[in-house]
Amino acid sequence: MQPTPTLPRTLTAVLGEHIGARVRVCGLVEAVRDQKRMQFLVLADGSGQVQVIHEKRGEADPLAAQIAALTPGSAIAVIGRVASAPGVKLGGLEIIAETLELHSLADSPLPIAPDSALEKQIDWRAVSLRRPDQRLVFRVQTTLEAAMRDWWLARDFIEIHSPKLMGTFSESGAEAFKVAYFGERTAYLAQSPQFYKQMAMAAGFERVFEIGPAFRAEPSFTPRHETEFTGLDMEIAWTADHHELMALEESWLAHAIARVAEVHGAEIRERLGAEVIVPTTPFPKVTLAEAQAIVRATGHTPAKSDDLDPEGERRLCAHIARATGHQFVFVTDYPASARAFYHRRYDDRPDLTQGFDLLWNGLEITTGAQREHRYDTLRAQAIERGYALDPLQPYLDFFRYGCPPHGGMGVGLARVLMALLGRSSVRETTFISRTRPSRNLGAKSDAKKVG
Amino acid sequence: MQPTPTLPRTLTAVLGEHIGARVRVCGLVEAVRDQKRMQFLVLADGSGQVQVIHEKRGEADPLAAQIAALTPGSAIAVIGRVASAPGVKLGGLEIIAETLELHSLADSPLPIAPDSALEKQIDWRAVSLRRPDQRLVFRVQTTLEAAMRDWWLARDFIEIHSPKLMGTFSESGAEAFKVAYFGERTAYLAQSPQFYKQMAMAAGFERVFEIGPAFRAEPSFTPRHETEFTGLDMEIAWTADHHELMALEESWLAHAIARVAEVHGAEIRERLGAEVIVPTTPFPKVTLAEAQAIVRATGHTPAKSDDLDPEGERRLCAHIARATGHQFVFVTDYPASARAFYHRRYDDRPDLTQGFDLLWNGLEITTGAQREHRYDTLRAQAIERGYALDPLQPYLDFFRYGCPPHGGMGVGLARVLMALLGRSSVRETTFISRTRPSRNLGAKSDAKKVG
């Protein structure tokens, strides 16, 4: 058995309530200073940090020897008395050490420094995520998702977990990962929960949400793309059109961002230098045609006539921010040519979809649309794309036995955090990054680096 | 554009508040009865059902023609006046139809009947999930997960989303699905979030949870196994041993089950014939050695000397239920030979792990353990298993730069629902089933079935 604690653990954040008392603190060593007469160490736990001191007792001083042997990162528990120390930055107190348990001695030196490049921070997540500013990203993620779910639950949404192993691909085939399924057939990793959240609509679930992984074999390496990312998805039945969906999304986002501002606003400002601004509703809205005119007027010609490119998205958001002071803008009514075959089109404008994207500070965070729920029309739009119907048939079958009108959207969690926290890459707001090249898959090449 | 609603939608559940008023109800047709003078249809939405009636007006009666053409499953909106009708089972009211919008006409007949075999129910989820008893399973899932998250959030857990694409396998290799990663290398689908929730411990996150998919290339087809399932995972730092973990799990489960009983207890009894019993804590606990003695005493010899087989699990739970009246039992202290190499062993009994399983009504729903957090010991235990260290090195590296003692558990969501709702297969409590054989992957074979 490992040593049984003689005292229950006290978190460093509440030590102020224990001045004069003996406590047991547990955490990782942040720094050790071994001076002639005194030893100082900083211990960090999930709640904060504390300075621990020990006055050397000359020759036979096993505690001094223990402290002298400590390395940054080592996991220890210290029992000692809490003393007021107005001069000490960390809470104006310190712990006078009595005993120390060493649970894990860290190799020295650590493989990365606080100022190492992002690439190295990602290679050594177990070390880089110890930084309070990096852990904050995932505390914010926790609060953000909880607030989003509260919004969904208050509106009777049903939570689903759709399968990630599929018999066909849910978006375009080019970016689907292939899985060998018992040597019986090839399965594909879901690029989104699209097909199955629509199936839930046919099943009469009416309102569903899912937070889960999505997989895209993105050949390109950009600050906005991961080959695996966490999608925030919702689908709603009996929506009249995409404007109803956008109204829902802006309400949902404003609610979640307000919660983050309330819980973490000050710490985000202090640690990340970002200001969380709770958006007003409704959000600004422009059609793609209007968006392109705005972008062209800034002197940039979008790469495609039926879509916006990243530069165009940045310029559009900059224009909207100047004109309205708003960080968000919905871009609506994309040409059918630029959207998935299942996006609903206007009855009187079959070349235009009831699809929308949401941009935040120049970054696309959402793609959504009213869906085509009519079997014959959906089938015709698949044929028009030149898709083979046989593999699509199980999806098309969802619509053969009755399906209400519906729509929904998919939102990238890491992109929302990137925009919310003013980060420059989704890699900073993703727990474990997955990209091409595959060096960060936990590959042998990594093992060799540390061999 | 599709017809703009002339009235906002009213849910059938609240029609009682609208007697005498004109309303718009939206849903799927459950049944149509076309009589000489009268037409009756039952419309179902997410909140309930209502009877809609129409008195035929002889020759020129387009509404009568619309109703006559309806098929079960068709998606419609009806505008009409709500009338009190004490004789009518569905809420003692009916809607006298004025206009009807047909949004989607269902093929007839439906591919399955309410009494079709489970296999067919699973083949046609878009239809089978329309049954209120089947939808209830996922409404319960929604409530259960929300309550579990509330418990975690009240205790400062951080929510993580660990990658499902891995460079090596997280459990035993035999059951890992292989993914071609850009033709550069082979990736594996995560069999659990094990490695990365432990990495979070080394990173000082201290308490994490994740709800997400796990993938096991289960060659066998049993009522307890899916090749893809939703895992409920948590990991906690600074735990003294597995008894601390079991105390946390029973508190977490009791909280979540109490919430389900409160919100859905009556409906679960009525629709599924199951009684939700909120467990008392602590749960009964036996060591594996004790469990095997109990099972042998019932006249069954477990297939393995270091584990329980399904029959043994059923007999143990039956015994505990008789002896204590409790539906749950923890089985602890498994031999190292039966557990993963990362399970912590007793310092004075290196052949025994601080690992546990939780059984509920004869079904294993949890595997958990205090983990081995010491790099050298963990590495030695991997070598003892004969594992190649090179692919494991990125995992082992998590422990090289300091890691607190920790432990955690993984719980199968569909199994919890199976035990909670008294179902006989996880297929009934899984949104979309994934098993071998691969017929239910949305395969071409399905398409052929419906030509």
Boltz contact constraints between the chains, C-beta under 6 A:
constraints:
  - contact:
      token1: [A, 1]
      token2: [B, 347]
      max_distance: 6.0
  - contact:
      token1: [A, 26]
      token2: [B, 238]
      max_distance: 6.0
  - contact:
      token1: [A, 28]
      token2: [B, 204]
      max_distance: 6.0
  - contact:
      token1: [A, 28]
      token2: [B, 402]
      max_distance: 6.0
  - contact:
      token1: [A, 46]
      token2: [B, 206]
      max_distance: 6.0
  - contact:
      token1: [A, 73]
      token2: [B, 401]
      max_distance: 6.0
  - contact:
      token1: [A, 73]
      token2: [B, 402]
      max_distance: 6.0
  - contact:
      token1: [A, 74]
      token2: [B, 402]
      max_distance: 6.0
  - contact:
      token1: [A, 75]
      token2: [B, 402]
      max_distance: 6.0
  - contact:
      token1: [A, 75]
      token2: [B, 403]
      max_distance: 6.0
  - contact:
      token1: [A, 75]
      token2: [B, 404]
      max_distance: 6.0
  - contact:
      token1: [A, 103]
      token2: [B, 405]
      max_distance: 6.0
  - contact:
      token1: [A, 104]
      token2: [B, 373]
      max_distance: 6.0
  - contact:
      token1: [A, 104]
      token2: [B, 402]
      max_distance: 6.0
  - contact:
      token1: [A, 104]
      token2: [B, 403]
      max_distance: 6.0
  - contact:
      token1: [A, 106]
      token2: [B, 401]
      max_distance: 6.0
  - contact:
      token1: [A, 106]
      token2: [B, 402]
      max_distance: 6.0
  - contact:
      token1: [A, 107]
      token2: [B, 400]
      max_distance: 6.0
  - contact:
      token1: [A, 107]
      token2: [B, 401]
      max_distance: 6.0
  - contact:
      token1: [A, 110]
      token2: [B, 401]
      max_distance: 6.0
  - contact:
      token1: [A, 126]
      token2: [B, 199]
      max_distance: 6.0
  - contact:
      token1: [A, 126]
      token2: [B, 202]
      max_distance: 6.0
  - contact:
      token1: [A, 126]
      token2: [B, 203]
      max_distance: 6.0
  - contact:
      token1: [A, 126]
      token2: [B, 398]
      max_distance: 6.0
  - contact:
      token1: [A, 127]
      token2: [B, 401]
      max_distance: 6.0
  - contact:
      token1: [A, 129]
      token2: [B, 203]
      max_distance: 6.0
  - contact:
      token1: [A, 130]
      token2: [B, 203]
      max_distance: 6.0
  - contact:
      token1: [A, 130]
      token2: [B, 204]
      max_distance: 6.0
  - contact:
      token1: [A, 138]
      token2: [B, 158]
      max_distance: 6.0
  - contact:
      token1: [A, 142]
      token2: [B, 158]
      max_distance: 6.0
  - contact:
      token1: [A, 142]
      token2: [B, 159]
      max_distance: 6.0
  - contact:
      token1: [A, 145]
      token2: [B, 159]
      max_distance: 6.0
  - contact:
      token1: [A, 146]
      token2: [B, 153]
      max_distance: 6.0
  - contact:
      token1: [A, 153]
      token2: [B, 146]
      max_distance: 6.0
  - contact:
      token1: [A, 158]
      token2: [B, 138]
      max_distance: 6.0
  - contact:
      token1: [A, 158]
      token2: [B, 142]
      max_distance: 6.0
  - contact:
      token1: [A, 159]
      token2: [B, 142]
      max_distance: 6.0
  - contact:
      token1: [A, 159]
      token2: [B, 145]
      max_distance: 6.0
  - contact:
      token1: [A, 160]
      token2: [B, 431]
      max_distance: 6.0
  - contact:
      token1: [A, 161]
      token2: [B, 230]
      max_distance: 6.0
  - contact:
      token1: [A, 161]
      token2: [B, 431]
      max_distance: 6.0
  - contact:
      token1: [A, 163]
      token2: [B, 228]
      max_distance: 6.0
  - contact:
      token1: [A, 163]
      token2: [B, 432]
      max_distance: 6.0
  - contact:
      token1: [A, 163]
      token2: [B, 434]
      max_distance: 6.0
  - contact:
      token1: [A, 164]
      token2: [B, 213]
      max_distance: 6.0
  - contact:
      token1: [A, 165]
      token2: [B, 228]
      max_distance: 6.0
  - contact:
      token1: [A, 165]
      token2: [B, 434]
      max_distance: 6.0
  - contact:
      token1: [A, 166]
      token2: [B, 442]
      max_distance: 6.0
  - contact:
      token1: [A, 167]
      token2: [B, 441]
      max_distance: 6.0
  - contact:
      token1: [A, 167]
      token2: [B, 442]
      max_distance: 6.0
  - contact:
      token1: [A, 167]
      token2: [B, 443]
      max_distance: 6.0
  - contact:
      token1: [A, 177]
      token2: [B, 179]
      max_distance: 6.0
  - contact:
      token1: [A, 178]
      token2: [B, 180]
      max_distance: 6.0
  - contact:
      token1: [A, 179]
      token2: [B, 177]
      max_distance: 6.0
  - contact:
      token1: [A, 179]
      token2: [B, 179]
      max_distance: 6.0
  - contact:
      token1: [A, 180]
      token2: [B, 178]
      max_distance: 6.0
  - contact:
      token1: [A, 181]
      token2: [B, 438]
      max_distance: 6.0
  - contact:
      token1: [A, 182]
      token2: [B, 436]
      max_distance: 6.0
  - contact:
      token1: [A, 184]
      token2: [B, 438]
      max_distance: 6.0
  - contact:
      token1: [A, 185]
      token2: [B, 438]
      max_distance: 6.0
  - contact:
      token1: [A, 187]
      token2: [B, 441]
      max_distance: 6.0
  - contact:
      token1: [A, 196]
      token2: [B, 432]
      max_distance: 6.0
  - contact:
      token1: [A, 199]
      token2: [B, 126]
      max_distance: 6.0
  - contact:
      token1: [A, 202]
      token2: [B, 126]
      max_distance: 6.0
  - contact:
      token1: [A, 203]
      token2: [B, 126]
      max_distance: 6.0
  - contact:
      token1: [A, 203]
      token2: [B, 129]
      max_distance: 6.0
  - contact:
      token1: [A, 203]
      token2: [B, 130]
      max_distance: 6.0
  - contact:
      token1: [A, 204]
      token2: [B, 28]
      max_distance: 6.0
  - contact:
      token1: [A, 204]
      token2: [B, 130]
      max_distance: 6.0
  - contact:
      token1: [A, 206]
      token2: [B, 46]
      max_distance: 6.0
  - contact:
      token1: [A, 213]
      token2: [B, 164]
      max_distance: 6.0
  - contact:
      token1: [A, 228]
      token2: [B, 163]
      max_distance: 6.0
  - contact:
      token1: [A, 228]
      token2: [B, 165]
      max_distance: 6.0
  - contact:
      token1: [A, 230]
      token2: [B, 161]
      max_distance: 6.0
  - contact:
      token1: [A, 238]
      token2: [B, 26]
      max_distance: 6.0
  - contact:
      token1: [A, 347]
      token2: [B, 1]
      max_distance: 6.0
  - contact:
      token1: [A, 373]
      token2: [B, 104]
      max_distance: 6.0
  - contact:
      token1: [A, 390]
      token2: [B, 444]
      max_distance: 6.0
  - contact:
      token1: [A, 390]
      token2: [B, 447]
      max_distance: 6.0
  - contact:
      token1: [A, 393]
      token2: [B, 447]
      max_distance: 6.0
  - contact:
      token1: [A, 394]
      token2: [B, 442]
      max_distance: 6.0
  - contact:
      token1: [A, 394]
      token2: [B, 446]
      max_distance: 6.0
  - contact:
      token1: [A, 397]
      token2: [B, 450]
      max_distance: 6.0
  - contact:
      token1: [A, 398]
      token2: [B, 126]
      max_distance: 6.0
  - contact:
      token1: [A, 400]
      token2: [B, 107]
      max_distance: 6.0
  - contact:
      token1: [A, 401]
      token2: [B, 73]
      max_distance: 6.0
  - contact:
      token1: [A, 401]
      token2: [B, 106]
      max_distance: 6.0
  - contact:
      token1: [A, 401]
      token2: [B, 107]
      max_distance: 6.0
  - contact:
      token1: [A, 401]
      token2: [B, 110]
      max_distance: 6.0
  - contact:
      token1: [A, 401]
      token2: [B, 127]
      max_distance: 6.0
  - contact:
      token1: [A, 402]
      token2: [B, 28]
      max_distance: 6.0
  - contact:
      token1: [A, 402]
      token2: [B, 73]
      max_distance: 6.0
  - contact:
      token1: [A, 402]
      token2: [B, 74]
      max_distance: 6.0
  - contact:
      token1: [A, 402]
      token2: [B, 75]
      max_distance: 6.0
  - contact:
      token1: [A, 402]
      token2: [B, 104]
      max_distance: 6.0
  - contact:
      token1: [A, 402]
      token2: [B, 106]
      max_distance: 6.0
  - contact:
      token1: [A, 403]
      token2: [B, 75]
      max_distance: 6.0
  - contact:
      token1: [A, 403]
      token2: [B, 104]
      max_distance: 6.0
  - contact:
      token1: [A, 404]
      token2: [B, 75]
      max_distance: 6.0
  - contact:
      token1: [A, 405]
      token2: [B, 103]
      max_distance: 6.0
  - contact:
      token1: [A, 431]
      token2: [B, 160]
      max_distance: 6.0
  - contact:
      token1: [A, 431]
      token2: [B, 161]
      max_distance: 6.0
  - contact:
      token1: [A, 432]
      token2: [B, 163]
      max_distance: 6.0
  - contact:
      token1: [A, 432]
      token2: [B, 196]
      max_distance: 6.0
  - contact:
      token1: [A, 434]
      token2: [B, 163]
      max_distance: 6.0
  - contact:
      token1: [A, 434]
      token2: [B, 165]
      max_distance: 6.0
  - contact:
      token1: [A, 436]
      token2: [B, 182]
      max_distance: 6.0
  - contact:
      token1: [A, 438]
      token2: [B, 181]
      max_distance: 6.0
  - contact:
      token1: [A, 438]
      token2: [B, 184]
      max_distance: 6.0
  - contact:
      token1: [A, 438]
      token2: [B, 185]
      max_distance: 6.0
  - contact:
      token1: [A, 441]
      token2: [B, 167]
      max_distance: 6.0
  - contact:
      token1: [A, 441]
      token2: [B, 187]
      max_distance: 6.0
  - contact:
      token1: [A, 442]
      token2: [B, 167]
      max_distance: 6.0
  - contact:
      token1: [A, 442]
      token2: [B, 394]
      max_distance: 6.0
  - contact:
      token1: [A, 443]
      token2: [B, 167]
      max_distance: 6.0
  - contact:
      token1: [A, 444]
      token2: [B, 390]
      max_distance: 6.0
  - contact:
      token1: [A, 446]
      token2: [B, 394]
      max_distance: 6.0
  - contact:
      token1: [A, 447]
      token2: [B, 390]
      max_distance: 6.0
  - contact:
      token1: [A, 447]
      token2: [B, 393]
      max_distance: 6.0
  - contact:
      token1: [A, 450]
      token2: [B, 397]
      max_distance: 6.0
